Amino acid sequence: MLITHDTRCALDTVVDLVNTAPEDAAAPDGLSDVALLTDFVRNHEISDVGELSEFDLSAVRKIRGRFTAVFGAPDPRTAAGLINDLVAAAGTTPRLTDHDGYDWHVHYFAPGASVADHLAADCGMALAFFVVAGEQERLRRCEAPDCRRAFVDLSRNRSRRYCDSRTCGNRLHVAAYRARRKEAAG
């Protein structure tokens, strides 16, 4: 599956957006205020976004929940329905653009769109490409019992199980190793 630069950026953005949601009631919200949303927009180099407000924060949190549902979708048909709703509500207007030193690429949001519509359109289309390619199962959640972070499995054989093999994967492998050693020691 060919993944263009702008699609990869949109995938990274949607994964990071989904992962800003608190995993439980005690966890902090990664988008708890407009300043954090502004940082998110800046860190992901989201273009054509003006001054952000509480309205933008509320709208982004709403689509974050809808994207979260896509990562939890049990099958491609469900994922497609969720993505179709997101993209349609954003009022997509595909257009070619070359800005900020990037070569020609497609923006799916209308000029002047809100940050929520921008995210819904561009990130929704990036996820749509996975469903169209029959790769919806690559939209995953970490299998570590104490982590449910979203990620896109871009491994060649679709075998990635953890959001980060250096943290979650390594922690589970070390725990399994220690359990085996303890059992062997008797």
Order of alpha helices (4+ residues) and beta strands (2+ residues): alpha-alpha-alpha-alpha-beta-beta-alpha-beta-beta-alpha
